[in-house]
Amino acid sequence: MIISKLSPIASTQAGIRLSFLLIAVLAIGNGGGGIVAGMLSDKIGRKATMLTCFIFQAVLILLLSQAKEGNILAKVPVLAVVSALIGANYGANLALFPSITKDYHGLKNFGTNYGLVFTSWGVGGK
C-alpha cells in the first residue's frame, strides 16, 4: 500500500518536489531488507525477526504520518531514510513469509498454503 501512496504523501503532506525518487529509495531498501532479514532470522528466529519488523514498520509509518511541511521529518534526507527502511521491511516480509509458512504448515501443501498467504497479503493491502 505504501508504494502507491509514498509519492503523494511526500508531495502533498511534506511539500517535497521529485517525491517519486523516494520510491526508488524504497526499492533499494527492499532489495537489502530481504537479505538482512534472512540473516537475522537465522540468528534470532523467524518469529522474533517478524515481530521486530512489524514493530519497526509501525514506528516508521507513524513517523511518515507526522511528516508535515516545515518539520524535520519533511526533509528529503530524513524521508529518504524512512523510505529505505520501509522498503527494507517490505523486503523482509517477502523473505520471511515463505519460510514461516513452511515452518508452520510443512512442505506437503506449501504451494497452496503460500498462495493463500500471498493472496491475503494482497487483499489486505487494498
N, C-alpha and C positions, 0 to 999 in steps of 0.2 A: 504494500500500500504506500509506503513512504517513497518508493521510487517515482511514482507518478505525482506525488504531492510536494516533493522537496523543492523543486524549482519554483512553483507558485508560492510556497511558504517563504522562501528566501527573497523573492522579488516583491511580493505584496506585504508581507509582515515585517521583514527586515530591511526592505528597500535596496536590495543588492542587485546591481546590474550583472549581466552574464551569469545569472544564477544556474543556468544549465551546466556550467562547469562543475558544480557541486555533485551532479550526477556522475560525472567522470571520476571524481574523487571517491565517491561511494563505490563505484565499480572496482577501483584499485583496492579499497579496503575489503571488498567482497572476496577478491582473489586471495588475499593474505589471511582472512579470517578463517577460512576452511582449514588451511594448513596449521595455523596456530591452535585452533580448537581440537583438531585431531591429535596433535602432540600433547595438549593439555589433558584431553580425555584419557590418554594412555597413562598419565601420571596420577590424576586425581579421580578418574572415573567419569563415565558419561553423564550420569545424573547430576553430579556436582558441577560438571562443566556446563550443562544445560541450565541449571539453576543460576549459576554465575552469569551466564549470557543473558538470561531473561531479566534478572535484576538490573544488570548493566544497561540493557536495552531500555528498560522502563525509565531509568535515570536520564539516558540520552534523549529519549522522546520528551520527557519533562523539560529538559534544558532547551530543546528545539522549540517547544511551545512558548517558552519565555523570551525568545529572541525577538526583540522589538527594535525598530529603528532608533538608534541613539544609545542603546546599551551595549555592554561589552560582548554579549552573546551575538549581536548582529554584525560583528566584524568578520570580514572574509576569512582570515586565518582561523578564527575560532569555529566558524561554521564549516570550514573545510575539515578540521579535525573531527568535529561532531559527525559530519557526513561520512568520513572514512571509518569511524568507529561503528556507526550504524551499519554501514556496508559490511564491516568485519563480523558483526553479529549475524547478519543475514547469511554470510558465507559459513559461519559456524553452524547455523541451523541446517544448511544444505549438507554439511559434512556429518553432523551428528544424527539427524533424523533416520537415515537408513540404518545406521549401526544400532541405535537404540531400539528400532523396530525389530531388527533381527534378534537382539538380546532378549526382548520380552516375548516375541512370538515365534522364534525359531526360523529355520530356513525352509521348512516344508512348504509353507504358503507365503513366502516372503514377497513374491511379486504382487499378489493380491493385497496383502496387508499394507505394503508400502504404497501401492497405488491408492488405497483408501486414505492413508495418511497424507499423501501429496495432494489428493483431491480436496480433502478437508482444509488443508493449508490454503489452497487457492480460494475456496469458498469463504474461509474466514477472513481473507484479505479484501473481499469485496465490500 
